[in-house]
Amino acid sequence: MDTNILLENGTNELEVLEFTVAGNSYGINVAKIREIITYQPVTPVPNSHPSIEGIFMPRDVMITAIDLRNCLQRGTSEAGGLFIITNFNKLDIAFHVDSVVGIHRVSWKEIIKPGATVSTTEDGISTGIIKYDNKLIIILDFEKIVTDINPETGLKTTEIDALGERSRSDVPILIAEDSALLNKLIVDSLKKAGYHNLIHTENGEEAYKVIQECKEEGTLDQHVKCVITDIEMPLMDGHRLTKLIKEDDETKDIPVVIFSSLVNEEMKRKGEALGANAQLSKPEIGNLVKVIDSLVL
C-alpha cells in the first residue's frame, strides 16, 4: 500500500467514480469514498433540510444520508439504489445514488471548469466536467452540497475573531484554491489575521507559473514566502504543486501548507512523502493562521 502511495504520488492524476442519478452521469473523487453499500432504510430527522433523508448506523457510527436527487432538483429518491459513504472535512456522510458505473483514472489537466455546458442547477455545485467515452461526467462539489445543507460544516471564520487584534505582516503568501468562495474566505481570513501581502490563484498550474516568473525575475523572496494549497484543483492538483516546489533546490525551503477537505490518514501520508510542511482540514481556518505564524514569523 505504502509503495503504491509513493509511486503514484504527485502524478497530477485522480480516480473518479462515475455514478448515475435520474439518468445523468456524475463523478466523485475516489479519495473521498470510504465504501459503497446497498441502500438501507434510514430514520428520518424531524425538521431537517429537505435533502437529508435521515440517519442510520451501519457500523456503530451515526451517518447522515443525503438525497442527491433532491440536491440536484430532480425530485426525490425512492428506496433502493446505493449509498456512497464519504469522508471529508472530518465528516462521514452517505450520498444516495441510483447506480455506480465504474472508476476512471484521469489527469487533472483533462478536467474542464464548468461553464455554459452545465445547467443552472448544477453550475453552482460542480467543480469540473470530464469527457469520457463521448459523454460528459459532471464532478459534483460535495463540500458545497454539505455546506449549503448545514453551514456549520463550512469554514469556521469566527476562529479568526478569537485570535484578537494582530499586527500587520508583510510576509508574502501564495494561495492556490479553485473554489471562488473558499479563495475569498481564505484571503479575507488571512487579511483579518494581519497577512495582507497575498497572491491568490485558481489552481496549482497558475500558482506554479507565479513561482516560475518570480524565479526568472529573482523576486521569489519578495513574493512567495509560504504556499497554501488545496488538493483537488483542475489543471494541476496540490500534490503535484507540492512535489514541484519541493524537488527544486531554489524553492524547496518555501513552506507548503496543504489546506483541503481531503486531509485524512492516507492523504496525510501522501503529503508527508511529498514534503508538505503542514496539512489541515478545511474547517480549521483558525489553525491555518496559527500554522502559518509558526512557519513564517
C-alpha positions as CSV (number, residue, x, y, z in Angstrom):
1,M,0.0,0.0,0.0
2,D,2.7,2.5,1.0
3,T,4.7,1.7,-2.1
4,N,1.8,2.5,-4.3
5,I,1.2,5.8,-2.5
6,L,4.9,6.8,-3.1
7,L,4.9,5.6,-6.7
8,E,1.7,7.4,-7.6
9,N,2.4,10.5,-5.6
10,G,2.3,13.9,-7.3
11,T,1.4,12.5,-10.7
12,N,-1.5,15.0,-11.2
13,E,-3.9,12.2,-11.6
14,L,-7.0,11.1,-9.8
15,E,-9.5,8.3,-9.9
16,V,-13.2,9.4,-10.4
17,L,-16.1,7.1,-9.6
18,E,-18.9,7.6,-12.1
19,F,-22.4,7.1,-10.8
20,T,-25.9,7.9,-12.0
21,V,-28.8,10.0,-10.6
22,A,-32.0,10.4,-12.6
23,G,-30.4,9.1,-15.7
24,N,-27.4,11.5,-15.7
25,S,-23.7,10.8,-15.1
26,Y,-21.9,12.4,-12.2
27,G,-18.5,11.9,-10.6
28,I,-16.7,11.9,-7.2
29,N,-13.0,11.7,-6.4
30,V,-12.4,8.1,-5.1
31,A,-10.2,9.6,-2.4
32,K,-13.4,10.9,-0.7
33,I,-15.1,7.5,-0.6
34,R,-15.0,5.1,2.4
35,E,-17.2,2.5,1.0
36,I,-20.3,1.8,-1.2
37,I,-23.2,-0.1,0.3
38,T,-26.6,-1.2,-0.8
39,Y,-29.4,1.2,0.2
40,Q,-30.8,0.6,3.6
41,P,-33.8,2.2,5.4
42,V,-32.9,5.4,7.3
43,T,-34.6,7.1,10.3
44,P,-36.0,10.5,9.3
45,V,-34.8,13.5,11.3
46,P,-37.6,15.9,12.3
47,N,-37.4,19.5,10.9
48,S,-34.3,18.7,8.9
49,H,-33.2,20.1,5.5
50,P,-35.3,18.6,2.6
51,S,-32.2,17.0,1.1
52,I,-31.5,15.0,4.3
53,E,-33.2,11.6,4.0
54,G,-32.3,10.6,7.6
55,I,-29.7,8.9,9.7
56,F,-28.5,5.3,10.0
57,M,-25.8,3.3,11.8
58,P,-24.1,0.7,9.5
59,R,-21.2,0.0,11.9
60,D,-21.7,1.8,15.2
61,V,-21.1,5.1,13.5
62,M,-24.0,7.6,13.0
63,I,-24.1,8.6,9.4
64,T,-26.3,11.2,7.7
65,A,-27.9,10.2,4.4
66,I,-28.3,12.9,1.7
67,D,-30.6,12.5,-1.2
68,L,-28.6,13.6,-4.2
69,R,-31.6,13.5,-6.5
70,N,-33.2,16.2,-4.2
71,C,-29.9,18.3,-4.2
72,L,-29.9,18.3,-8.0
73,Q,-33.6,19.3,-8.1
74,R,-34.5,16.0,-9.9
75,G,-37.3,15.0,-7.5
76,T,-36.9,12.6,-4.5
77,S,-35.2,9.2,-4.4
78,E,-37.2,6.1,-3.8
79,A,-36.0,3.2,-1.6
80,G,-33.3,1.3,-3.5
81,G,-30.1,2.2,-5.3
82,L,-26.8,2.7,-3.4
83,F,-25.2,4.8,-0.6
84,I,-21.8,6.2,-1.4
85,I,-20.3,6.7,2.1
86,T,-17.8,9.5,2.1
87,N,-15.3,11.1,4.5
88,F,-14.1,14.6,4.0
89,N,-13.8,17.7,6.3
90,K,-13.8,15.1,9.1
91,L,-17.5,14.2,8.3
92,D,-19.0,10.8,7.5
93,I,-21.8,11.3,5.0
94,A,-23.8,8.9,2.8
95,F,-25.0,10.1,-0.6
96,H,-28.0,8.3,-2.1
97,V,-27.4,7.5,-5.8
98,D,-29.2,5.3,-8.4
99,S,-26.2,3.2,-9.6
100,V,-22.5,3.1,-9.9
101,V,-20.9,2.8,-13.4
102,G,-17.2,2.4,-12.6
103,I,-13.9,4.1,-11.9
104,H,-11.9,6.2,-14.4
105,R,-8.3,7.3,-14.0
106,V,-7.9,10.8,-15.4
107,S,-5.4,13.7,-15.3
108,W,-6.5,17.0,-13.6
109,K,-5.5,18.6,-17.0
110,E,-8.5,16.8,-18.6
111,I,-11.0,18.3,-16.2
112,I,-12.8,21.2,-17.7
113,K,-14.1,24.0,-15.5
114,P,-17.9,24.2,-15.6
115,G,-19.4,26.8,-17.8
116,A,-22.1,27.1,-20.4
117,T,-22.2,23.3,-20.8
118,V,-23.8,22.9,-17.4
119,S,-27.3,23.6,-16.5
120,T,-28.0,26.3,-13.9
121,T,-29.0,23.8,-11.2
122,E,-25.6,22.0,-11.4
123,D,-23.5,25.0,-12.2
124,G,-23.2,26.0,-8.5
125,I,-22.4,22.5,-7.3
126,S,-20.0,21.3,-10.0
127,T,-16.2,21.6,-9.7
128,G,-15.5,20.2,-13.2
129,I,-16.5,18.1,-16.2
130,I,-14.8,15.1,-17.7
131,K,-15.5,14.0,-21.3
132,Y,-15.3,10.2,-21.2
133,D,-16.4,7.8,-24.0
134,N,-18.3,10.7,-25.7
135,K,-20.3,11.5,-22.7
136,L,-19.9,14.3,-20.1
137,I,-19.4,13.3,-16.4
138,I,-20.1,16.2,-14.1
139,I,-17.9,16.1,-10.9
140,L,-20.0,17.4,-8.1
141,D,-18.8,19.8,-5.4
142,F,-19.7,17.6,-2.4
143,E,-18.2,20.1,0.1
144,K,-20.6,22.8,-1.2
145,I,-23.6,20.5,-1.1
146,V,-22.9,19.7,2.5
147,T,-22.2,23.3,3.5
148,D,-25.4,24.5,1.7
149,I,-27.4,22.0,3.8
150,N,-25.5,22.8,7.0
151,P,-23.4,26.0,7.0
152,E,-21.9,24.9,10.4
153,T,-19.7,22.4,8.5
154,G,-18.0,25.2,6.4
155,L,-15.0,27.3,7.3
156,K,-15.3,28.5,10.9
157,T,-14.3,32.1,10.3
158,T,-15.3,33.0,13.9
159,E,-12.0,31.3,14.9
160,I,-10.2,34.3,13.3
161,D,-12.1,36.8,15.5
162,A,-11.0,34.7,18.5
163,L,-7.3,35.5,17.7
164,G,-8.0,39.1,18.6
165,E,-6.1,42.2,17.3
166,R,-2.9,41.3,15.4
167,S,-0.1,43.4,13.9
168,R,0.2,43.7,10.2
169,S,2.6,41.3,8.5
170,D,4.4,41.8,5.1
171,V,5.1,38.1,4.7
172,P,4.1,37.3,1.1
173,I,1.8,34.3,0.8
174,L,0.7,32.4,-2.4
175,I,-2.7,30.7,-2.3
176,A,-3.9,28.0,-4.8
177,E,-7.7,27.3,-4.4
178,D,-10.1,26.7,-7.2
179,S,-13.3,27.4,-5.3
180,A,-14.1,31.2,-5.7
181,L,-16.0,31.2,-2.4
182,L,-13.2,29.5,-0.4
183,N,-10.5,31.5,-2.1
184,K,-12.3,34.7,-0.9
185,L,-12.8,33.3,2.6
186,I,-9.2,32.3,3.0
187,V,-8.0,35.7,1.7
188,D,-10.4,37.6,3.9
189,S,-9.4,35.5,7.0
190,L,-5.7,35.9,6.4
191,K,-6.1,39.7,6.0
192,K,-8.1,39.8,9.2
193,A,-5.3,37.9,10.8
194,G,-2.8,40.6,9.6
195,Y,-1.4,38.9,6.5
196,H,-2.1,41.4,3.6
197,N,0.6,40.6,1.1
198,L,-1.3,37.8,-0.7
199,I,-1.4,36.4,-4.2
200,H,-4.4,34.1,-4.9
201,T,-4.6,31.8,-7.9
202,E,-7.3,29.3,-9.0
203,N,-5.2,26.1,-9.4
204,G,-1.7,24.6,-9.0
205,E,-0.7,25.5,-12.5
206,E,-1.4,29.2,-12.0
207,A,0.5,29.1,-8.7
208,Y,3.4,27.4,-10.2
209,K,3.6,29.9,-13.0
210,V,3.8,32.7,-10.4
211,I,6.7,30.8,-8.7
212,Q,8.5,30.3,-12.1
213,E,8.1,34.0,-13.0
214,C,9.4,35.1,-9.7
215,K,12.4,32.8,-10.1
216,E,13.2,34.2,-13.5
217,E,12.9,37.8,-12.2
218,G,14.9,37.0,-9.0
219,T,12.0,38.2,-6.8
220,L,10.9,34.9,-5.2
221,D,11.8,36.1,-1.7
222,Q,9.7,39.3,-2.1
223,H,6.6,37.5,-3.5
224,V,6.5,33.9,-2.1
225,K,7.5,33.1,1.4
226,C,4.7,30.5,2.0
227,V,2.3,28.5,-0.2
228,I,-1.2,27.4,0.9
229,T,-2.8,24.9,-1.5
230,D,-5.9,22.9,-1.9
231,I,-5.5,19.3,-3.2
232,E,-8.4,19.0,-5.7
233,M,-7.9,21.5,-8.5
234,P,-8.2,21.4,-12.3
235,L,-5.1,21.5,-14.5
236,M,-2.7,20.9,-11.6
237,D,-3.6,19.5,-8.1
238,G,-2.0,20.5,-4.8
239,H,0.1,17.3,-4.5
240,R,1.7,17.9,-7.9
241,L,2.4,21.6,-6.9
242,T,4.0,20.5,-3.7
243,K,6.2,17.9,-5.5
244,L,7.4,20.5,-8.0
245,I,8.2,23.1,-5.2
246,K,10.0,20.6,-3.0
247,E,12.0,19.0,-5.8
248,D,13.5,22.3,-6.9
249,D,16.6,23.5,-5.0
250,E,15.5,27.1,-5.4
251,T,12.1,26.6,-3.9
252,K,12.4,23.6,-1.6
253,D,12.7,25.7,1.5
254,I,9.4,27.5,0.9
255,P,6.9,26.2,3.5
256,V,3.9,24.5,1.8
257,V,0.6,24.1,3.8
258,I,-2.0,21.7,2.3
259,F,-5.4,23.1,3.3
260,S,-8.0,20.6,2.0
261,S,-11.2,18.8,2.8
262,L,-9.3,15.6,1.8
263,V,-6.8,15.6,4.7
264,N,-7.4,12.0,6.0
265,E,-4.7,9.5,7.1
266,E,-3.9,8.2,3.6
267,M,-3.7,11.8,2.2
268,K,-1.5,12.9,5.1
269,R,0.9,10.1,4.2
270,K,1.0,11.3,0.6
271,G,1.5,14.9,1.7
272,E,4.3,14.0,4.1
273,A,6.0,11.9,1.4
274,L,6.0,15.0,-0.9
275,G,7.5,17.2,1.8
276,A,4.4,19.3,2.8
277,N,5.2,21.3,6.0
278,A,1.7,21.1,7.3
279,Q,-1.7,19.6,6.4
280,L,-5.0,20.8,7.7
281,S,-8.7,20.0,7.1
282,K,-10.8,22.8,5.5
283,P,-12.9,23.9,8.5
284,E,-9.7,24.7,10.6
285,I,-9.1,28.2,9.4
286,G,-8.0,29.3,12.9
287,N,-5.4,26.6,13.0
288,L,-4.3,27.6,9.5
289,V,-3.3,31.0,10.8
290,K,-1.5,29.5,13.8
291,V,0.4,27.1,11.5
292,I,1.4,30.0,9.1
293,D,2.5,32.0,12.1
294,S,4.8,29.1,13.2
295,L,6.3,28.7,9.7
296,V,6.9,32.3,8.7
297,L,7.2,34.5,11.8
